Amino acid sequence: MLDAVVVCRQLGYHGATRVTKESRYGTVSSDFAMDNVGCSAREAKLLDCPHSKQDDCGAAEGAGVVCDLRSKEEIEAERAILLSCFEEGVSYYYGEYLDFDASESAVACQKHCMAHDDCSHFTFYAASNRCYRNGLVTKVFVRIANFC
């Protein structure tokens, strides 16, 4: 996601919502070589990020991004909600979730949970955009994000 943030910033957007793989948006040009990209999200352009010019990737292994189309103000407003309510680093045991669905953000996952009477908590995994609805309150502490 750090690489995606830089790409979207370079394209004039204020954030990224997800990354894709396996050349979802078309094959990679044979004259393009940028492998093992490691942005910190502070770079202005993708080429400023540490990377290797030697690649071992095929034309169908390109990464892609989906940029956040919202304004900077809208993104910051959501971030303020996340910081005031959402709790990082908490998850729930997999065996206790009610179901899971794809969500584009933690706020969308929260809305999904609120739409079901049997949902008391949820866990959103930003890396996979998975939203798990939970009915029980058994916490474990791991390096992912849970939101209230």
C-alpha positions in Angstrom: 0.0 0.0 0.0 2.9 2.4 0.6 3.9 2.0 -3.1 0.3 2.6 -4.1 0.1 5.8 -2.1 3.1 7.2 -4.0 1.6 6.2 -7.3 -1.7 7.8 -6.6 -0.1 11.0 -5.3 2.0 11.1 -8.5 -1.3 10.9 -10.5 -2.9 13.7 -8.5 -4.9 11.8 -5.9 -4.7 11.9 -2.1 -4.7 8.2 -1.3 -5.0 4.7 -2.4 -7.7 2.2 -1.6 -6.1 -1.0 -2.7 -3.5 -2.7 -4.8 -3.9 -5.3 -7.6 -1.6 -7.9 -9.0 -1.2 -10.2 -12.0 -1.5 -7.3 -14.5 -5.2 -6.8 -13.8 -5.1 -3.6 -16.0 -3.1 -5.1 -18.8 0.3 -6.6 -19.4 3.5 -4.8 -18.6 5.6 -3.4 -21.4 8.7 -5.3 -22.2 10.9 -2.2 -21.9 9.7 -1.4 -18.3 11.8 -2.9 -15.5 11.0 -1.9 -11.9 11.2 -4.8 -9.3 11.1 -5.0 -5.5 9.8 -1.5 -5.1 10.0 -0.3 -1.5 8.4 3.1 -1.0 8.0 4.7 2.4 5.0 6.8 1.2 7.0 10.0 1.6 8.3 10.0 -2.0 6.9 12.3 -4.6 7.2 9.9 -7.5 7.4 6.1 -7.9 10.9 6.4 -9.5 12.1 8.1 -6.2 11.4 4.8 -4.3 14.1 2.3 -3.8 13.8 -0.4 -6.5 15.7 -2.8 -8.6 16.1 -2.2 -12.4 16.7 -5.9 -12.9 13.4 -7.8 -12.8 12.4 -11.4 -13.0 8.8 -10.7 -13.7 6.7 -11.7 -16.7 4.3 -9.4 -18.6 1.4 -10.8 -16.6 2.9 -10.1 -13.2 2.4 -6.3 -13.0 1.1 -4.5 -9.9 -1.7 -2.0 -10.1 -3.4 0.5 -7.8 -6.9 1.8 -7.2 -6.7 5.4 -6.1 -9.0 7.1 -3.6 -11.2 9.5 -5.6 -12.2 11.5 -2.6 -10.9 15.0 -1.8 -8.2 15.5 0.8 -10.8 16.9 3.2 -13.0 13.8 2.9 -10.1 11.5 3.5 -9.0 13.5 6.6 -12.6 13.5 7.9 -12.7 9.7 7.7 -9.2 9.4 9.3 -10.4 11.5 12.2 -13.3 9.1 12.7 -10.9 6.2 12.6 -8.6 7.7 15.2 -11.4 8.5 17.6 -13.2 5.1 17.4 -11.2 2.4 15.7 -8.7 0.3 17.6 -5.6 -0.9 15.9 -4.0 -4.2 16.7 -7.0 -6.1 17.9 -8.6 -9.0 16.1 -11.1 -11.8 16.9 -10.7 -15.5 16.6 -11.4 -16.7 13.1 -13.8 -19.4 14.5 -16.2 -16.9 15.9 -16.9 -14.7 12.9 -20.4 -14.7 11.4 -19.3 -14.1 7.8 -16.9 -12.0 5.7 -17.3 -9.7 2.8 -15.2 -7.4 0.7 -15.1 -3.8 1.8 -13.3 -0.9 0.4 -12.6 0.7 3.9 -13.0 0.2 7.6 -15.9 2.6 7.5 -17.7 0.5 4.9 -17.0 -2.6 7.0 -18.5 -0.8 10.0 -21.6 0.1 8.0 -21.9 -3.6 6.8 -21.8 -4.7 10.5 -24.3 -2.1 11.6 -26.8 -3.4 8.9 -27.0 -6.7 10.7 -28.6 -7.2 14.1 -26.4 -10.2 15.0 -23.2 -8.2 14.5 -21.6 -6.8 17.7 -18.0 -6.2 16.4 -16.1 -6.5 13.2 -12.5 -6.8 12.0 -11.3 -5.2 8.8 -8.1 -6.3 7.1 -6.9 -3.5 4.9 -4.3 -5.6 3.1 -7.1 -7.9 1.6 -10.1 -5.5 2.0 -11.9 -8.3 4.0 -14.6 -7.4 6.5 -15.4 -10.0 9.1 -18.6 -9.7 11.1 -18.5 -11.0 14.7 -21.1 -11.8 17.2 -18.9 -12.8 20.1 -16.4 -10.6 22.0 -13.3 -12.8 22.4 -10.2 -10.7 21.7 -6.7 -11.7 20.8 -3.9 -9.2 20.2 -2.2 -9.5 16.8 -0.6 -7.1 14.3 -3.8 -6.3 12.3 -6.6 -3.8 12.8 -10.0 -4.1 14.4 -12.4 -1.3 14.4 -15.3 -0.5 16.8 
